[in-house]
């Protein structure tokens, strides 16, 4: 890990850009931390530059509760090399949605499964590097999307002890078996009128999770209409499990 930039935000949060090999990322740490902070990995659908306003808002909200937060760019997003197969799958998905047609499972598999297979090892490598920093002490949570990445991480990464998942992206049906293996506490957010998400699939996925403690928050509205109070609920959720 190599830090490439540093700035102190107006609330005292320290924001540092970094690279992990060729992968860009951002780390936010609380300004008033007197001990190594628990860490929340911020998942997102890709495009750090585009997603930055939402990511920094989430990170600052978490930092106010004493959590560090970090994120990395997804494969094929931002300035990272594109995959022709992923671009074709994304175009096929967009075409189906615009035509109001059901999204074929084969399209979802082509788009999501290679992304999960590549992104999860990168997240784990980032976690190795982040936990080596003296200001980061764990435990670790995961918050956000892509939900399929969150599912895989919850299964294979024992250092993640709680997850707040955004049910706003497609999940290959083959991953439902992995969802049954998830046992960590979960808070799942679902936008009831999400125009790009299969509501019934999201409900079926929640039912499939094997966690004894799992909570579903469903709110009216579209994909970007998550109420601000969900950030407070998310902080309380992570405070129960990371502190």
Secondary structure, DSSP 8 states (H G I E B T S, - for coil): -EEEEEEE-TTS-EEEEEEETTEEEEEEE-TT-SS-EEEEEEE-SS-HHHHHHHHHHHHHHHHTTT-EEEEE--TTSTTS---HHHHHHHHHHHHHHHTT----HHHHIIIIIHHHHHHHHHHHHHHHHHHTSTTEEEEEEEEES-HHHHHHHHHH-TTEEEEEEE--S---GGGHHHHHT--SEEEEEEETT-TTS-HHHHHHHHHH---SSEEEEEESS-TT---THHHHHHHHHHHHHH-
